[in-house]
């Protein structure tokens, strides 16, 4: 079986490529390297079953090889990255998704969309079930990503209905682990880097907003199980363990033996106050649930960032 992973040099994409190669599949990574990094996949290039294609999905995909599975992960996922060029983010989730779907249709391939918990916005339902339709500001600075992903889900379902294309949709909640960009602006990378440098840890608002954090190996297993299931989705993939930002900061300070203090700043516009997945469907339909506890995952992630600092790797 041959598999295409768009965004395969990114944080989650590189872990997925590695997982698929370990299972013996041929894997092609397609990436424009806007947020993807060569260092994430440098070890994979030694594998004869792995290939990299430099391409932006907002342009038509013209690859002569046949693919059986396509994982679409091609979109910047951190607020800093997706707000850097909001128009390109929207294009990735509209024009780009159409190009991926057309290529899947040409191949007769099963195709998975990596959607996001951000489609729930600042949720009024807690925890969030797949039936919840969200509370999203269509005009805010996060809308390019939130609304873009909502449109991507619509496109997937329309291709499924019109062309009977075998699609899969997963909604990914906060994910972390090695290969995260240390400057991506996400809370775990921010807190760990600030703690390792003994800098003030920046907490927005009062620190009582909550998030649920899924370790990347757990997520990748969920992506694979969803792809190989007979479920269209959407299905939430995330860790239902819920922590406040204050609790997370304290954990990281203790883990890294940091001298960092806490610094409070104004909460960004449209920042969700709470986020926790209901994973009943994943447990029932996929027989999947996360295994890595936050403390274990944070240690592995902190060790990775220590290595980055020591090796002075960007």
C-alpha positions as CSV (number, residue, x, y, z in Angstrom):
1,X,0.0,0.0,0.0
2,X,1.3,3.5,-0.9
3,X,0.3,6.4,1.3
4,X,0.6,10.2,0.7
5,X,0.9,12.5,3.7
6,X,0.4,16.2,2.9
7,X,2.2,18.3,5.5
8,X,4.4,15.3,6.2
9,X,7.4,17.3,7.3
10,X,5.4,19.1,10.0
11,X,5.1,18.2,13.7
12,X,2.3,15.7,13.5
13,X,3.0,14.8,9.9
14,X,6.5,13.6,10.5
15,X,5.5,11.4,13.4
16,X,2.7,9.9,11.2
17,X,5.2,9.3,8.3
18,X,7.5,7.5,10.8
19,X,4.6,5.4,12.2
20,X,3.5,4.3,8.7
21,X,7.0,3.4,7.6
22,X,7.4,1.3,10.7
23,X,4.3,-0.6,9.6
24,X,5.9,-1.3,6.3
25,X,4.0,1.1,4.0
26,X,5.5,3.1,1.2
27,X,5.2,6.8,2.2
28,X,5.4,10.0,0.2
29,X,5.7,13.2,2.1
30,X,4.3,16.3,0.3
31,X,5.1,19.6,1.9
32,X,5.9,23.2,1.0
33,X,8.0,23.6,4.2
34,X,6.2,26.7,5.4
35,X,6.1,25.3,8.9
36,X,7.4,21.8,8.1
37,X,11.1,21.2,8.8
38,X,13.7,19.0,7.1
39,X,15.1,18.1,10.5
40,X,11.8,16.4,11.3
41,X,12.2,13.9,8.5
42,X,16.0,13.7,8.0
43,X,16.2,10.2,9.5
44,X,13.4,9.0,7.3
45,X,15.2,9.9,4.1
46,X,17.5,6.8,4.6
47,X,14.4,4.6,4.2
48,X,14.0,3.4,0.6
49,X,10.2,3.4,1.1
50,X,10.1,7.1,1.8
51,X,10.1,10.0,-0.6
52,X,9.7,13.8,-0.3
53,X,8.0,16.0,-2.8
54,X,8.2,19.8,-2.5
55,X,4.7,21.2,-3.3
56,X,2.0,23.6,-2.1
57,X,-1.4,22.0,-2.0
58,X,-3.0,25.3,-3.1
59,X,-1.6,24.3,-6.6
60,X,-3.0,21.2,-8.3
61,X,-1.3,18.0,-7.3
62,X,0.2,16.2,-10.3
63,X,1.9,13.0,-9.2
64,X,1.9,10.1,-11.6
65,X,2.2,7.5,-8.8
66,X,-1.0,5.8,-7.5
67,X,-1.9,6.1,-3.9
68,X,-4.3,4.0,-1.7
69,X,-4.5,6.4,1.2
70,X,-4.1,10.2,1.6
71,X,-3.7,11.9,5.0
72,X,-4.3,15.7,4.6
73,X,-2.3,17.5,7.3
74,X,-1.2,20.4,5.2
75,X,-2.1,23.5,7.1
76,X,-0.2,25.6,9.7
77,X,-1.7,24.8,13.1
78,X,-0.3,27.2,15.6
79,X,-1.8,30.7,16.0
80,X,1.5,32.4,15.1
81,X,1.8,30.4,11.9
82,X,-1.7,30.5,10.7
83,X,-2.1,34.2,11.5
84,X,1.2,35.1,9.8
85,X,-0.6,34.9,6.4
86,X,-4.3,34.5,7.0
87,X,-5.2,34.4,3.3
88,X,-2.8,31.6,2.6
89,X,-4.3,29.7,5.6
90,X,-7.7,30.0,4.1
91,X,-6.5,29.0,0.7
92,X,-4.9,25.9,2.2
93,X,-8.3,24.9,3.7
94,X,-10.3,25.7,0.5
95,X,-8.3,25.6,-2.7
96,X,-5.8,23.2,-1.1
97,X,-8.5,20.8,0.2
98,X,-10.2,20.8,-3.2
99,X,-6.9,19.9,-4.8
100,X,-6.4,17.1,-2.3
101,X,-9.9,15.8,-2.8
102,X,-9.6,15.9,-6.6
103,X,-6.3,14.0,-6.4
104,X,-7.9,11.4,-4.1
105,X,-10.9,11.1,-6.5
106,X,-8.4,10.5,-9.4
107,X,-6.7,7.8,-7.4
108,X,-9.8,6.3,-6.0
109,X,-8.0,6.7,-2.6
110,X,-9.4,6.9,0.9
111,X,-8.6,10.4,2.2
112,X,-8.5,11.7,5.8
113,X,-8.9,15.3,6.8
114,X,-7.1,16.5,9.9
115,X,-9.7,18.9,11.3
116,X,-9.5,20.6,14.6
117,X,-11.1,21.3,17.9
118,X,-10.9,24.9,16.9
119,X,-14.1,24.4,14.9
120,X,-15.9,24.5,18.3
121,X,-14.6,28.0,18.9
122,X,-15.0,29.3,22.5
123,X,-17.4,26.4,23.4
124,X,-20.6,26.8,25.3
125,X,-20.9,23.0,25.6
126,X,-18.4,21.2,27.8
127,X,-16.9,18.7,27.1
128,X,-17.3,19.0,23.4
129,X,-19.1,16.3,21.5
130,X,-19.0,15.9,17.7
131,X,-22.7,17.0,17.6
132,X,-21.8,20.4,19.0
133,X,-21.9,23.0,16.2
134,X,-19.6,25.5,17.9
135,X,-19.3,29.1,18.9
136,X,-17.0,30.7,16.4
137,X,-16.3,34.4,15.6
138,X,-16.3,34.5,11.8
139,X,-14.6,38.0,11.8
140,X,-11.9,37.5,14.4
141,X,-8.1,37.0,13.9
142,X,-8.5,33.2,14.5
143,X,-11.3,32.8,11.9
144,X,-8.9,32.1,9.0
145,X,-8.1,28.8,10.7
146,X,-11.3,28.1,12.5
147,X,-13.6,28.8,9.6
148,X,-11.1,27.4,7.1
149,X,-11.3,24.0,8.9
150,X,-15.1,24.1,9.0
151,X,-15.2,24.7,5.2
152,X,-12.7,21.8,4.8
153,X,-15.1,19.5,6.6
154,X,-17.9,20.7,4.4
155,X,-15.9,20.0,1.2
156,X,-15.0,16.5,2.4
157,X,-18.7,15.7,3.1
158,X,-19.8,17.2,-0.2
159,X,-17.2,15.1,-2.1
160,X,-18.4,12.0,-0.2
161,X,-22.0,12.7,-1.0
162,X,-21.5,13.7,-4.7
163,X,-18.8,11.3,-5.7
164,X,-19.0,8.6,-3.0
165,X,-15.4,9.3,-2.2
166,X,-14.3,7.4,0.9
167,X,-13.5,10.2,3.4
168,X,-12.5,10.3,7.0
169,X,-12.7,13.4,9.3
170,X,-11.0,13.7,12.7
171,X,-11.1,16.7,15.0
172,X,-7.7,17.0,16.7
173,X,-7.4,18.5,20.1
174,X,-4.2,20.1,21.5
175,X,-1.3,17.8,20.7
176,X,2.3,18.0,21.9
177,X,5.6,16.2,21.9
178,X,9.0,16.1,20.3
179,X,9.4,17.9,16.9
180,X,7.2,20.8,18.0
181,X,8.7,24.1,16.9
182,X,10.1,25.9,19.9
183,X,8.8,29.2,18.6
184,X,5.4,28.1,17.4
185,X,3.5,30.0,20.1
186,X,1.6,27.1,21.5
187,X,1.3,26.9,25.3
188,X,3.4,23.8,26.0
189,X,6.3,24.9,23.8
190,X,6.0,28.5,25.2
191,X,6.0,27.3,28.8
192,X,8.8,24.8,28.4
193,X,11.1,27.2,26.5
194,X,10.5,30.0,29.1
195,X,11.1,27.6,31.9
196,X,14.3,26.1,30.5
197,X,15.6,29.7,30.0
198,X,14.4,30.7,33.5
199,X,12.3,33.4,31.9
200,X,9.0,34.6,33.1
201,X,6.2,32.2,32.1
202,X,3.5,34.1,30.3
203,X,0.0,33.3,31.4
204,X,-2.8,35.0,29.6
205,X,-5.9,36.0,31.6
206,X,-6.1,34.7,35.1
207,X,-4.7,31.3,34.1
208,X,-8.0,29.5,34.9
209,X,-8.8,28.7,31.3
210,X,-8.4,25.0,30.5
211,X,-6.9,22.7,27.8
212,X,-6.6,19.0,27.3
213,X,-3.3,17.8,25.9
214,X,-2.7,14.6,23.8
215,X,0.7,13.2,23.3
216,X,1.6,12.9,19.7
217,X,2.1,9.1,19.6
218,X,-1.4,8.6,20.9
219,X,-2.8,11.0,18.3
220,X,-0.9,9.2,15.4
221,X,-2.3,5.9,16.5
222,X,-5.8,7.4,16.5
223,X,-5.3,8.8,13.0
224,X,-4.3,5.4,11.7
225,X,-7.2,3.6,13.4
226,X,-9.6,6.2,11.9
227,X,-8.2,5.8,8.4
228,X,-8.5,2.0,8.5
229,X,-12.0,2.1,10.1
230,X,-15.3,2.2,8.2
231,X,-16.3,5.5,9.9
232,X,-16.6,8.7,8.0
233,X,-16.7,10.9,11.1
234,X,-16.2,13.5,12.4
235,X,-14.6,11.9,15.4
236,X,-12.8,13.7,18.2
237,X,-9.2,12.7,18.9
238,X,-7.7,14.1,22.1
239,X,-6.9,13.4,25.7
240,X,-9.8,14.3,28.0
241,X,-7.5,15.1,30.9
242,X,-8.2,18.8,31.7
243,X,-5.7,21.2,33.2
244,X,-5.7,25.0,33.8
245,X,-2.9,27.1,32.4
246,X,-1.8,27.8,36.0
247,X,-1.6,24.0,36.7
248,X,0.4,23.4,33.5
249,X,2.8,26.2,34.3
250,X,3.4,24.8,37.8
251,X,4.0,21.3,36.4
252,X,6.6,22.6,33.9
253,X,8.4,24.7,36.5
254,X,8.7,21.7,38.8
255,X,9.7,19.3,35.9
256,X,12.5,21.6,34.7
257,X,13.7,22.8,38.1
258,X,13.2,26.3,36.7
259,X,13.5,29.6,38.6
260,X,10.8,31.1,36.3
261,X,8.1,33.3,37.8
262,X,4.6,33.7,36.5
263,X,3.7,36.8,34.4
264,X,0.1,37.6,33.7
265,X,-1.0,39.3,30.5
266,X,-4.3,40.2,28.8
267,X,-6.2,37.3,27.3
268,X,-6.0,37.3,23.4
269,X,-9.2,37.9,21.4
270,X,-11.4,34.8,21.0
271,X,-9.1,32.6,23.1
272,X,-11.3,29.7,24.2
273,X,-12.0,29.5,28.0
274,X,-12.2,25.8,28.1
275,X,-11.5,22.8,25.9
276,X,-12.0,19.2,26.6
277,X,-12.9,16.4,24.1
278,X,-15.7,13.9,24.6
279,X,-14.0,10.8,23.1
280,X,-16.9,8.4,23.5
281,X,-17.1,7.8,19.8
282,X,-13.3,7.2,19.5
283,X,-13.5,4.7,22.3
284,X,-16.6,2.9,20.9
285,X,-16.0,3.0,17.2
286,X,-12.2,3.0,17.0
287,X,-11.3,1.2,20.3
288,X,-8.9,4.1,20.8
289,X,-8.0,6.2,23.9
290,X,-4.8,8.0,24.9
291,X,-2.2,6.1,27.0
292,X,0.4,8.8,27.8
293,X,-0.2,10.8,30.9
294,X,0.6,14.5,30.8
295,X,3.5,14.2,33.3
296,X,5.2,11.5,31.1
297,X,4.6,13.4,27.9
298,X,5.9,16.7,29.3
299,X,9.1,15.0,30.4
300,X,9.7,13.6,26.9
301,X,8.9,17.0,25.3
302,X,11.1,18.9,27.7
303,X,14.0,16.5,27.0
304,X,13.5,17.3,23.3
305,X,13.7,21.0,23.8
306,X,16.7,20.6,26.1
307,X,18.4,18.8,23.2
308,X,17.4,21.6,20.8
309,X,18.9,24.2,23.1
310,X,22.1,22.2,23.6
311,X,22.6,21.5,19.9
312,X,21.5,25.1,19.0
313,X,19.1,23.6,16.5
314,X,16.4,25.9,15.1
